[in-house]
């Protein structure tokens, strides 16, 4: 037995078969049931011609079927690909094509949207439709009925041997503005993302320890608040599954803070995983509402990944939950978990985290900077890191760099290393906008804006937002004789990009300033966005 994710899950299912694994609305699934359903789905996928190394998309909202799809892919050494359900047709086409999908598990309501692009994707031939209460017609793509296929498939674990080197891919926003698939060896991800089955102790030395630890662990109930299409929620779910814990899944298409507090009360949730202020502020605001009362006595911790809490939101949550731990986890799709946050001090330049010895701050010559000098460099991590980006050798060479015999991942964060070895993050080295944990790259929004008949030129930047960390602001030079409004441009962009990428502010200028090279001058654009009058959906301010 190796550190293979399917093998490890099966060992946990054997160790604690009667424990509840997943809870989603009225559905409660034990480890034995989850393992059997994943095995049945794996056989159904094999019957459809899907096998080792093939890529299968998961185009769904949260549900037990999402985790079944992940585990089924692991079982047959296929690769599950996360699909952002907010994407519009052209974004979906890019991702389906870039990921080389041969199969897709989807909620029924997405059938027509898939059909609109499926003819352009000849390799994508197999579809499993999960009923969702809609009456969407999936006949154009010939979707198989998910539950019927499971019912007719074998529950046996008669699969071929697996490997620690089996591939896991997580699609995330890439540095060119389009999503990129980060490829991991499963064993490396297991350790880098702290999936060791013992969240508060040492990692296992033997694969067999994972099942043994699960049987010895007390049941711990966790609620990942983000959608499973995001790495933060998917990894948190796997962490607790390998621990023999109980995972409570949220449902719906948006973030509902009141519904989450009701789930905490109903299921006696002990740990919640969120994405920074985008989720932390609504959760705190829900507790602030007059007359509301939730039983949160079971809650021990709220951890944030993908974005950090602001001190204001921490204070707001602490007012209502004085005894819980508010934890920031630092890391990402390309680096795994790099450390836990350190309590902020007055005058701190940015969020700070503990260094487990795998992270460093490198200078321009790829040499680690000494602690305590205050010098700014590139945040890097060594050790168990990804293979690279799927089908992108150029970007892989830029981000995964070898120097003096050590291979580093350098994702673009700038940082300093303090005298005590902790690392202070200073921000992205690129122009990436982080809005509520979602990555928005200016180039794709700019392209959408420039396709509007009234736009001559445009630059997109991020500006501070109390709830989401940053929001998208557009600096636009209109064509002569036109006066585009924010509503018009946002409506136009909605046809090309997901809703969270839409501009929330509009700044009209006569001419877009560019650098001598012809590249957009983002520093100038941000100064415009921060210092001039802002046109918002509600009028001028």
C-alpha positions in Angstrom: 0.0 0.0 0.0 1.3 3.5 -1.0 0.2 7.0 -0.1 -2.4 6.9 -2.8 -5.6 8.9 -2.1 -8.0 6.1 -3.2 -6.1 3.5 -1.2 -6.1 5.7 1.9 -9.8 6.5 1.7 -10.7 2.8 1.3 -8.6 2.1 4.4 -10.6 4.7 6.4 -13.9 3.3 5.1 -12.8 -0.1 6.3 -11.8 1.2 9.7 -14.9 3.3 10.4 -17.6 1.9 8.0 -20.7 2.9 10.1 -19.6 6.5 10.8 -21.3 9.3 9.0 -19.0 10.7 6.4 -21.1 13.3 4.5 -24.2 15.3 5.4 -26.0 17.3 2.8 -29.5 18.6 3.5 -31.5 15.5 4.4 -28.9 13.0 2.9 -26.6 11.3 5.4 -24.0 9.0 4.0 -21.8 6.6 6.0 -18.2 5.8 5.1 -19.2 2.4 3.8 -22.0 3.9 1.7 -19.7 6.6 0.3 -17.1 4.0 -0.6 -19.7 1.7 -2.3 -21.3 4.5 -4.3 -17.8 5.7 -5.4 -16.9 2.2 -6.5 -20.2 1.9 -8.4 -19.5 5.2 -10.2 -16.0 4.1 -10.9 -17.3 1.0 -12.6 -19.9 3.0 -14.5 -17.1 5.3 -15.8 -15.0 2.3 -16.9 -18.0 0.9 -18.7 -18.3 4.2 -20.6 -14.6 3.9 -21.6 -13.0 6.2 -19.0 -9.8 4.8 -17.6 -6.3 5.6 -16.2 -5.1 9.1 -17.0 -8.4 10.2 -18.4 -9.8 13.6 -17.3 -13.4 13.8 -16.0 -15.0 17.2 -15.2 -17.1 17.9 -12.1 -19.6 20.6 -13.1 -21.8 20.7 -10.1 -22.9 22.7 -7.1 -22.1 21.1 -3.7 -23.5 17.7 -3.0 -22.5 14.2 -2.0 -22.2 13.4 -5.8 -19.2 15.8 -6.0 -17.2 13.8 -3.5 -18.3 10.5 -5.1 -17.0 11.8 -8.4 -13.6 12.7 -6.9 -13.2 9.4 -5.2 -14.4 7.4 -8.2 -11.8 9.0 -10.4 -9.1 8.2 -7.8 -10.2 4.6 -7.8 -9.7 4.0 -11.5 -6.6 6.3 -11.7 -8.5 8.9 -13.7 -8.2 12.6 -12.9 -11.2 14.7 -11.6 -11.2 18.2 -12.9 -12.9 21.0 -10.9 -15.2 23.2 -13.0 -16.3 26.7 -11.8 -20.1 26.7 -12.0 -20.0 30.5 -12.4 -18.3 30.3 -15.8 -20.2 31.3 -19.0 -20.0 29.3 -22.2 -16.7 30.6 -23.6 -14.9 30.2 -20.3 -16.3 26.7 -20.0 -15.2 25.9 -23.6 -11.6 27.0 -22.8 -11.5 24.9 -19.6 -13.1 21.8 -21.1 -10.7 22.0 -24.0 -7.6 22.9 -22.0 -8.2 20.1 -19.6 -8.8 17.5 -22.4 -12.0 16.3 -20.8 -13.4 12.9 -22.0 -16.2 12.8 -19.5 -18.3 15.1 -17.4 -20.5 14.7 -14.3 -22.9 17.6 -14.2 -26.1 18.8 -12.6 -29.0 18.5 -14.9 -29.6 22.3 -15.1 -26.3 22.7 -16.9 -27.2 20.4 -19.8 -28.2 23.1 -22.3 -25.1 25.2 -21.5 -22.9 22.1 -22.1 -24.8 21.3 -25.3 -24.0 24.8 -26.7 -20.3 24.0 -26.7 -20.1 20.2 -26.8 -19.9 20.0 -30.7 -16.6 21.8 -30.5 -15.2 19.2 -28.2 -15.0 15.9 -30.0 -13.1 14.1 -27.2 -15.8 14.9 -24.7 -18.2 12.0 -25.2 -19.5 10.8 -21.8 -22.0 12.7 -19.6 -23.6 11.7 -16.3 -26.5 13.9 -15.3 -27.3 14.4 -11.6 -30.9 15.3 -10.9 -31.3 18.7 -9.3 -35.1 19.3 -9.4 -34.8 21.1 -12.8 -36.5 20.0 -16.0 -33.5 20.9 -18.2 -33.3 18.8 -21.4 -30.0 16.9 -21.6 -30.9 14.8 -24.7 -28.7 16.8 -27.0 -25.6 15.5 -25.2 -27.0 12.1 -24.4 -26.4 12.3 -20.6 -26.7 9.1 -18.6 -28.8 9.1 -15.5 -26.4 9.2 -12.6 -28.4 7.2 -10.2 -29.5 4.6 -12.7 -25.9 4.1 -13.8 -24.8 3.6 -10.2 -27.6 1.1 -9.5 -26.6 -1.0 -12.5 -22.8 -1.0 -11.7 -20.8 -3.3 -9.5 -20.0 -2.3 -5.9 -16.8 -4.4 -5.9 -13.3 -3.0 -5.3 -11.8 -5.1 -8.2 -9.6 -2.2 -9.4 -6.0 -2.4 -10.6 -3.2 -1.5 -8.3 -2.6 2.3 -7.8 0.5 4.4 -7.3 1.7 7.3 -5.1 2.5 9.0 -8.4 -1.1 9.0 -9.6 -1.9 12.5 -10.7 -4.3 15.0 -9.0 -5.1 18.3 -10.9 -6.6 21.4 -9.5 -7.6 24.2 -11.9 -6.9 27.6 -10.5 -6.5 31.1 -12.0 -3.3 31.2 -14.0 -0.9 34.1 -14.3 -1.9 34.7 -18.0 -5.5 35.4 -17.0 -7.0 32.0 -17.9 -7.3 29.0 -15.5 -4.4 26.5 -15.3 -4.3 23.0 -14.1 -1.8 22.5 -11.2 -0.6 18.9 -11.3 0.4 17.1 -8.1 1.6 13.6 -7.4 -1.1 12.3 -5.0 1.5 11.5 -2.3 3.0 15.0 -2.4 -0.5 16.6 -2.2 -1.4 14.3 0.7 1.5 15.7 2.8 1.7 19.2 1.4 -2.0 19.9 2.1 -1.9 18.3 5.6 -4.2 15.5 4.7 -2.4 13.1 7.0 -5.4 11.8 8.9 -4.1 13.4 12.1 -4.7 17.2 11.8 -3.3 18.0 15.2 -0.4 15.6 15.3 2.6 14.3 13.3 2.1 13.0 9.7 1.8 9.3 9.3 5.0 7.3 8.6 3.1 4.3 7.1 -0.1 4.4 4.9 -1.7 1.9 7.2 -1.6 4.5 10.0 -4.3 6.6 8.3 -7.0 4.0 8.8 -5.6 3.2 12.3 -5.7 6.9 13.3 -9.3 7.3 11.9 -10.5 4.5 14.1 -8.7 6.0 17.1 -9.9 9.6 16.5 -13.0 10.9 18.1 -15.6 12.0 15.5 -14.9 15.6 14.5 -17.6 17.6 12.6 -16.4 20.0 10.0 -18.2 22.4 7.6 -16.3 23.7 4.5 -18.3 26.9 3.7 -16.8 27.4 0.2 -18.0 25.4 -2.9 -16.3 22.1 -3.5 -15.1 23.4 -6.9 -12.5 25.4 -4.9 -9.4 23.8 -3.7 -9.8 25.2 -0.2 -13.1 23.4 0.3 -12.1 20.2 -1.5 -8.8 19.9 0.4 -10.6 20.6 3.8 -13.1 17.9 3.0 -10.3 15.4 2.2 -8.4 16.3 5.4 -11.4 15.4 7.5 -12.4 12.3 5.5 -8.9 10.9 6.0 -9.4 11.7 9.7 -12.6 9.7 10.0 -14.6 12.9 10.6 -18.0 14.1 9.6 -18.3 16.7 6.8 -21.4 19.0 6.6 -21.9 20.3 3.1 -23.6 23.6 2.3 -26.0 23.9 -0.7 -27.2 26.6 -3.0 -25.6 28.9 -5.5 -24.5 31.7 -3.2 -23.2 32.3 0.3 -26.0 32.2 2.9 -24.5 33.1 6.3 -27.8 32.5 8.2 -28.1 29.1 6.7 -24.6 28.2 7.8 -25.2 29.2 11.4 -28.3 27.1 11.4 -26.2 24.1 10.1 -23.6 24.8 12.9 -26.4 24.6 15.4 -28.2 21.6 13.9 -25.1 19.4 13.3 -23.0 20.6 16.2 -20.2 21.7 13.9 -16.8 22.0 15.6 -14.7 23.4 12.8 -15.6 25.7 9.9 -13.4 26.5 6.8 -14.1 29.9 5.1 -12.4 32.3 2.6 -11.4 35.5 4.4 -13.7 38.5 4.9 -15.9 37.6 1.9 -17.4 34.9 4.2 -16.2 36.1 7.6 -18.0 39.5 7.4 -21.5 38.1 6.4 -21.1 35.5 9.1 -20.3 38.2 11.7 -23.1 40.4 10.4 -25.6 37.6 10.8 -24.6 37.3 14.4 -25.0 41.1 14.8 -28.6 41.1 13.7 -31.0 42.1 16.5 -33.0 39.2 18.0 -31.1 36.4 16.4 -29.6 33.6 18.5 -27.7 30.5 17.3 -26.3 27.7 19.5 -22.6 27.9 18.6 -21.4 26.1 21.7 -20.0 23.2 19.7 -17.7 25.5 17.6 -14.0 25.3 18.3 -12.4 27.0 15.3 -13.0 28.9 12.1 -10.1 28.6 9.7 -9.6 30.8 6.7 -7.8 29.7 3.5 -7.4 31.5 0.1 -7.7 34.9 1.8 -6.9 36.2 5.3 -9.3 37.8 7.8 -9.0 41.5 8.5 -8.5 42.4 12.1 -11.9 44.2 12.1 -13.8 41.0 11.1 -11.8 39.0 13.6 -12.9 41.4 16.3 -16.5 41.3 15.2 -16.5 37.5 15.3 -14.7 37.4 18.7 -17.4 39.7 20.1 -20.0 36.9 19.7 -17.6 33.9 19.8 -15.0 34.8 22.4 -13.7 31.3 23.0 -13.1 30.1 19.5 -9.9 29.9 17.5 -9.7 32.1 14.4 -7.0 30.6 12.2 -5.4 31.9 9.0 -3.8 29.2 6.8 -1.3 30.4 4.2 -0.6 28.5 1.0 -2.3 27.9 -2.3 -2.9 25.6 -5.2 0.8 25.6 -6.2 2.3 25.3 -2.7 -0.1 23.4 -0.4 -0.2 24.6 3.2 2.7 26.8 4.1 1.9 27.6 7.7 -0.6 29.1 10.2 -1.0 32.8 10.8 0.7 34.7 13.5 -1.3 37.2 15.6 -1.0 40.6 14.1 1.1 43.3 15.8 0.8 47.1 15.6 2.5 48.4 12.4 2.7 45.0 10.8 3.3 45.4 7.0 1.1 42.5 6.1 -0.2 39.1 7.3 2.5 36.9 8.9 2.8 33.1 9.1 4.9 30.5 10.7 7.6 28.9 8.6 7.8 25.1 8.8 11.2 25.1 7.2 10.1 24.5 3.6 9.5 28.2 2.8 12.0 30.9 2.1 12.2 34.5 0.7 14.6 34.5 -2.2 16.5 37.4 -3.7 16.8 38.1 -7.5 19.7 35.6 -7.6 17.5 32.8 -6.1 19.4 32.9 -2.8 17.5 32.8 0.5 17.5 36.1 2.3 18.7 36.1 5.9 16.1 36.6 8.6 15.6 40.0 10.1 17.1 42.2 7.4 13.8 43.6 6.2 14.8 42.9 2.6 11.9 42.2 0.2 12.1 39.1 -2.0 10.0 36.4 -3.6 8.2 33.9 -1.4 9.2 30.4 -2.4 8.6 26.8 -1.2 10.6 23.6 -1.6 10.0 20.0 -0.8 6.7 18.4 -1.8 5.5 20.7 -4.5 3.6 20.2 -7.8 4.8 18.6 -11.0 3.9 21.8 -12.9 1.0 23.2 -14.9 -0.9 20.9 -17.3 0.1 21.5 -20.9 2.1 24.7 -20.1 5.8 24.0 -20.1 6.6 27.7 -20.4 4.7 28.7 -17.3 5.9 25.7 -15.4 9.5 26.8 -16.1 8.7 30.3 -14.8 7.0 29.2 -11.6 8.8 26.0 -10.7 12.4 26.9 -10.7 15.6 24.9 -9.8 18.5 26.7 -8.2 21.6 25.2 -6.7 20.0 21.7 -6.8 16.8 22.8 -5.0 13.4 23.0 -6.9 11.3 25.9 -5.7 7.7 27.0 -6.5 7.5 30.8 -6.8 3.9 31.8 -7.3 4.3 35.6 -7.3 4.0 36.7 -3.7 6.5 39.2 -2.3 7.5 38.9 1.3 10.1 39.5 4.0 11.5 37.0 6.5 11.5 38.2 10.1 14.2 37.7 12.8 12.1 34.9 14.4 11.8 33.0 11.1 8.2 34.0 10.4 7.3 35.3 7.0 5.4 38.5 6.3 3.4 38.7 3.0 3.4 42.0 1.2 1.2 41.2 -1.8 1.2 39.7 -5.2 4.0 40.5 -7.6 1.5 40.5 -10.5 -1.7 42.5 -11.1 -4.0 39.7 -9.9 -7.2 40.9 -8.2 -8.3 38.7 -5.2 -12.0 39.3 -4.7 -13.5 37.1 -2.0 -10.9 34.4 -2.6 -11.6 34.4 -6.4 -8.8 35.3 -8.7 -9.6 37.9 -11.4 -6.9 38.7 -13.9 -7.2 42.1 -15.6 -6.5 41.0 -19.1 -9.6 38.9 -19.6 -11.9 41.6 -18.2 -10.1 44.2 -20.3 -10.7 42.1 -23.4 -14.4 41.9 -22.6 -14.6 45.7 -22.0 -12.8 46.5 -25.2 -15.2 44.4 -27.2 -18.0 46.9 -26.4 -18.7 49.3 -29.2 -18.4 52.3 -27.0 -15.0 51.4 -25.5 -11.8 52.6 -27.1 -9.4 51.3 -24.5 -9.5 50.0 -20.9 -7.4 49.0 -17.9 -8.7 46.9 -15.0 -7.3 47.1 -11.5 -8.3 46.0 -8.0 -9.3 48.5 -5.3 -9.9 47.8 -1.6 -13.3 46.4 -0.6 -14.5 46.1 3.0 -16.1 42.7 2.4 -14.3 41.0 -0.5 -10.8 42.3 0.1 -10.7 43.8 -3.4 -13.3 44.7 -6.0 -12.8 45.1 -9.8 -12.5 48.7 -11.1 -12.4 49.7 -14.7 -10.6 52.7 -16.1 -12.1 53.3 -19.6 -11.4 55.7 -22.4 -14.7 55.8 -24.5 -14.9 56.2 -28.2 -15.7 59.7 -29.3 -19.3 60.7 -29.0 -20.2 57.9 -26.6 -20.9 57.9 -22.8 -20.9 54.3 -21.6 -22.3 53.6 -18.1 -21.3 51.0 -15.6 -24.6 49.2 -16.0 -24.1 48.9 -19.8 -20.5 47.7 -19.6 -21.1 45.2 -16.8 -24.1 43.8 -18.7 -21.9 43.4 -21.8 -19.1 41.8 -19.8 -21.5 39.3 -18.3 -21.7 37.7 -21.7 -18.0 37.0 -21.6 -16.9 36.5 -18.0 -18.3 35.1 -14.7 -20.3 37.5 -12.5 -17.6 37.9 -9.9 -15.2 39.3 -12.6 -17.6 42.1 -13.5 -16.4 45.7 -12.9 -18.0 47.3 -9.9 -16.6 50.8 -10.5 -16.2 52.8 -13.6 -13.7 55.6 -14.1 -13.9 57.6 -17.4 -10.7 59.1 -18.8 -9.8 60.8 -22.1 -6.8 58.6 -22.8 -5.4 55.4 -21.3 -1.8 55.9 -20.2 0.7 53.3 -21.2 4.3 52.6 -20.6 6.9 53.2 -23.3 6.8 49.5 -24.2 3.1 49.9 -24.9 2.0 47.9 -21.9 -0.8 49.2 -19.7 0.4 51.4 -16.9 -1.4 49.7 -14.0 0.2 52.0 -11.4 -1.4 55.0 -13.1 -4.7 53.2 -13.5 -4.8 52.3 -9.8 -4.1 55.9 -8.8 -7.0 57.0 -11.0 -9.3 54.4 -9.4 -8.3 55.4 -5.9 -8.1 59.2 -6.3 -10.9 60.2 -8.7 -14.7 60.3 -8.5 -16.2 56.9 -8.8 -19.3 55.9 -10.8 -21.1 53.1 -9.1 -24.3 51.3 -9.8 -26.1 53.6 -7.4 -24.7 56.8 -9.0 -21.7 59.0 -8.5 -19.8 59.2 -5.3 
